Amino acid sequence: MQKNFVNRFFGFFEQLTLQEIVIFFFAVFFMSYFGLVSFLGTTDFLAVVVSDSMDPALHKGDMVFLSANTQISTGDIIVFKKNSETIIHRVVEVTPSGFRTKGDKNPYKDFFTVQKKEVVGKVVFAVPK
């Protein structure tokens, strides 16, 4: 049964021209991209962890998927831009002016408050390195 499916799947591509195959894969890519943008509510829906400050929850090299359509609460992991640097930290306090954050591995809270306009998105799931 599985061999039959594989043969039919690849047989489908044997009947197409190179141009049709390229168009097919571009269509699949764009549908996937716009589906993710629509579902997650942001064009910045993917980030890579670049430090070990979030160990043990996230490790350097992990990919995280973001959503802009969710409310942010204490305990959530967010991605934000501060002085042109992208940072992934956990929210430890919600204030009227924004969020106080901290890397899980760091001993102290960050010295700054993250304003809502600086938030790129909330981490909804991670893919390990």
Salt bridges, closest charged atoms under 4 A:
ASP52 OD2 - LYS105 NZ 3.07
ASP55 OD1 - HIS59 ND1 2.82
ASP76 OD2 - LYS122 NZ 3.37
GLU93 OE1 - LYS109 NZ 3.21
ASP104 OD2 - ARG90 NH2 2.80
ASP110 OD2 - HIS89 ND1 2.75
GLU118 OE1 - LYS82 NZ 3.06
